[in-house]
Amino acid sequence: MQHCGFVFQFEKVCIVCDRPCKLSFDEENMLHAEGEPALQFPDGYSVYACHGRHASQEERYYEEQDPDSV
């Protein structure tokens, strides 16, 4: 168990995940990154978060757009 990441134990199943390759936090230890994933796994799965709040795909779309074109 010392080489795995997250472990979710349930009555009839156990889910074990690799450790993330990237974890980013803000000053208050909330999951946070601007313009990039705050949590990323080696297989490419990632989570975008802004001060602990999950950033939706729509929010990320508007962040990536040129302000003059929106």
C-alpha positions as CSV (number, residue, x, y, z in Angstrom):
1,M,0.0,0.0,0.0
2,Q,2.9,2.4,0.3
3,H,3.2,2.8,-3.5
4,C,-0.4,3.5,-4.4
5,G,-2.3,6.7,-4.3
6,F,-6.0,6.9,-3.4
7,V,-7.8,3.9,-1.8
8,F,-11.6,3.8,-1.7
9,Q,-12.9,0.9,0.4
10,F,-16.5,-0.2,0.2
11,E,-18.3,-3.3,1.5
12,K,-17.8,-5.5,-1.6
13,V,-15.2,-3.6,-3.7
14,C,-12.0,-1.6,-3.3
15,I,-10.8,1.0,-5.8
16,V,-7.0,1.8,-5.8
17,C,-5.6,4.6,-8.0
18,D,-2.1,5.6,-9.0
19,R,-0.6,8.6,-7.3
20,P,-1.2,11.8,-9.2
21,C,1.8,13.2,-11.0
22,K,0.6,16.8,-10.3
23,L,-1.2,18.4,-7.3
24,S,-1.5,22.2,-7.0
25,F,-2.9,24.1,-4.0
26,D,-3.5,27.7,-3.1
27,E,-2.4,29.5,0.1
28,E,-5.4,28.0,2.0
29,N,-4.5,24.4,0.9
30,M,-7.4,24.3,-1.5
31,L,-7.0,22.5,-4.8
32,H,-6.1,25.3,-7.3
33,A,-4.4,26.1,-10.6
34,E,-5.0,28.8,-13.1
35,G,-5.2,27.8,-16.8
36,E,-4.0,24.3,-16.2
37,P,-5.1,21.2,-14.3
38,A,-4.8,21.3,-10.5
39,L,-4.8,17.5,-10.3
40,Q,-3.3,15.3,-13.0
41,F,-2.7,11.5,-13.2
42,P,-0.1,9.8,-15.4
43,D,-2.8,8.4,-17.7
44,G,-3.8,12.0,-18.6
45,Y,-6.9,12.2,-16.5
46,S,-7.0,15.7,-14.9
47,V,-9.2,17.9,-12.8
48,Y,-9.4,21.7,-13.1
49,A,-10.1,23.6,-9.9
50,C,-10.1,27.2,-8.8
51,H,-9.7,27.7,-5.0
52,G,-11.2,24.3,-4.2
53,R,-14.1,24.7,-6.7
54,H,-14.3,22.4,-9.7
55,A,-14.0,24.4,-12.8
56,S,-16.5,23.4,-15.5
57,Q,-15.6,22.7,-19.1
58,E,-17.5,25.9,-20.1
59,E,-15.5,28.0,-17.6
60,R,-12.3,26.7,-19.0
61,Y,-13.4,27.4,-22.6
62,Y,-14.0,31.1,-21.7
63,E,-10.7,31.3,-19.9
64,E,-8.8,30.1,-23.0
65,Q,-10.6,32.6,-25.4
66,D,-9.2,35.9,-26.5
67,P,-11.1,38.6,-24.5
68,D,-11.6,40.6,-27.7
69,S,-13.3,37.7,-29.6
70,V,-15.9,36.8,-26.9
